[in-house]
């Protein structure tokens, strides 16, 4: 089984568990094996947004910080198009950083990714199986577009 098919199986299970909210997966689940440059922030690719692998490494560094509980990828509501097109990687909408740091600090962490900003919370609703922040931690969402 390929990483892509494992991811699609996971996304289908998450979608069945909570069809009202988009699934959330780990960095490794989303980026391992992903070479589809248009799978996240496609409108910024070719206009300053770094490659998928640079984005992955950047968020892995953030994930390793002592003040970070975890980093997760929020899928786009059209992720399932990848089920019917073997050339597509499931589309992502944003990246979530769960941290005890201030929002202004998290904004500094994502400089260079050509993100449009950082906000708090789950912007499209919290999937019932999403990771839960520890006391003193906040869900920050890094978004493009």
MOFENNOR-V117516 format. One record per residue. N is the residue number from 1. PSI is psi as a letter, one per 20 degrees, with the letter a starting at -180 (NA if undefined). D_CENTER is the distance of its C-alpha to the mean C-alpha in Angstrom with 2 decimals. Layout:
N&PSI&D_CENTER, N&PSI&D_CENTER
This chain:
1&p&22.32, 2&r&19.71, 3&h&16.13, 4&g&15.25, 5&h&17.67, 6&g&16.50, 7&g&12.93, 8&h&14.71, 9&g&17.01, 10&g&14.43, 11&h&12.79, 12&g&16.40, 13&g&17.34, 14&g&14.62, 15&h&15.59, 16&h&19.20, 17&h&18.80, 18&n&17.54, 19&i&18.00, 20&i&17.85, 21&q&14.13, 22&q&11.03, 23&q&9.71, 24&p&7.06, 25&r&7.07, 26&r&7.47, 27&g&6.68, 28&g&10.06, 29&g&9.86, 30&g&7.41, 31&h&9.01, 32&o&12.48, 33&i&14.77, 34&o&12.60, 35&j&14.93, 36&n&14.25, 37&i&13.96, 38&j&13.54, 39&i&10.50, 40&p&8.35, 41&l&10.58, 42&h&13.61, 43&i&16.05, 44&i&15.57, 45&p&16.06, 46&i&19.68, 47&k&19.90, 48&h&18.77, 49&p&15.09, 50&r&15.11, 51&r&14.59, 52&g&11.61, 53&h&13.34, 54&g&13.89, 55&g&10.31, 56&g&9.70, 57&h&12.94, 58&g&12.35, 59&h&9.43, 60&h&11.63, 61&g&14.43, 62&g&12.85, 63&h&12.09, 64&i&15.80, 65&q&17.20, 66&h&19.64, 67&j&18.42, 68&p&14.84, 69&h&14.51, 70&r&11.03, 71&p&7.50, 72&q&4.83, 73&p&1.76, 74&p&4.24, 75&q&6.58, 76&q&9.31, 77&i&12.67, 78&k&14.11, 79&h&12.08, 80&i&15.48, 81&h&17.19, 82&i&16.22, 83&h&18.61, 84&i&21.43, 85&o&20.77, 86&i&20.65, 87&i&19.76, 88&q&16.34, 89&q&13.02, 90&p&11.11, 91&p&9.65, 92&q&6.13, 93&h&6.79, 94&r&4.74, 95&p&3.24, 96&p&5.90, 97&p&8.78, 98&o&11.71, 99&q&14.77, 100&i&18.47, 101&r&18.59, 102&q&19.54, 103&h&17.26, 104&h&19.40, 105&g&18.69, 106&h&14.88, 107&h&15.56, 108&h&17.65, 109&h&15.09, 110&j&12.95, 111&q&16.18, 112&i&16.53, 113&i&13.10, 114&k&14.73, 115&q&12.31, 116&i&14.33, 117&a&13.90, 118&p&12.69, 119&r&13.67, 120&q&14.23, 121&a&13.35, 122&o&11.45, 123&h&12.37, 124&k&13.04, 125&q&14.40, 126&o&13.58, 127&p&13.33, 128&i&16.35, 129&j&14.81, 130&q&11.89, 131&q&12.61, 132&p&15.42, 133&q&15.93, 134&r&19.17, 135&p&22.00, 136&j&21.59, 137&q&17.79, 138&q&15.65, 139&o&12.16, 140&q&11.12, 141&p&8.67, 142&p&8.26, 143&q&9.10, 144&q&11.05, 145&NA&14.16
